[in-house]
């Protein structure tokens, strides 16, 4: 399979995105992108270079704030629980506390209602439990 020159993983844009992705996802960053790339290489490229290489790499707000905003947005969507799990883990990695994450989810009740916020809260709890070694 020929390498697509537009999607050079050695390019500055891709490297910047992967660097930022590692800050947020830690050791799971490579496997996360590898899974996406196995199914949809273009999707993986865009995921690395756009949100992480462009948006997350900006220095106007810190990584913790970005992740808390992402937790809020995914909570309100109500259907993105796998992505919410990834970003609750990332928020913790970027310095957010459990109390801050729970507070952000709680505030979202006003925007998405109890069902979506409850699902988000249970997703966050699953992340917290996993980190504590609690088996559901």
Residue pairs with C-beta under 8 A, 6 or more apart in sequence:
4 41
7 14
7 41
7 42
7 45
8 14
9 15
13 49
13 53
14 45
14 48
14 49
14 53
16 49
16 52
16 53
16 57
17 48
17 49
17 50
17 52
17 53
17 54
17 57
18 29
18 33
18 48
18 52
19 57
20 52
20 53
20 56
20 57
21 29
21 32
21 33
21 48
21 52
21 56
22 29
23 63
23 93
23 94
24 52
24 56
24 63
24 67
24 90
24 93
24 94
25 32
25 86
25 89
25 90
25 93
26 93
28 89
32 86
33 44
33 47
33 48
36 43
36 44
36 47
37 44
37 45
55 66
56 63
56 66
61 69
62 94
62 95
63 94
63 95
64 91
64 94
64 95
64 96
66 94
67 87
67 90
67 91
67 94
67 96
68 91
68 96
68 100
68 101
68 104
70 87
70 90
70 91
71 84
71 87
71 88
71 91
71 101
71 104
71 105
71 120
71 124
72 104
72 105
72 107
72 108
74 80
74 81
74 83
74 84
74 87
74 120
75 84
75 104
75 105
75 108
75 112
75 116
75 117
75 120
76 108
76 111
76 112
76 116
77 112
77 116
78 112
78 115
78 116
78 119
78 120
81 119
81 120
81 123
84 120
84 123
84 124
85 123
85 126
85 127
88 101
88 123
88 124
88 127
89 127
91 100
91 101
92 98
92 101
92 127
92 131
98 124
98 128
101 124
102 121
102 124
105 117
105 120
105 121
105 124
106 117
106 121
108 116
108 117
108 120
109 117
126 136
129 135
129 136
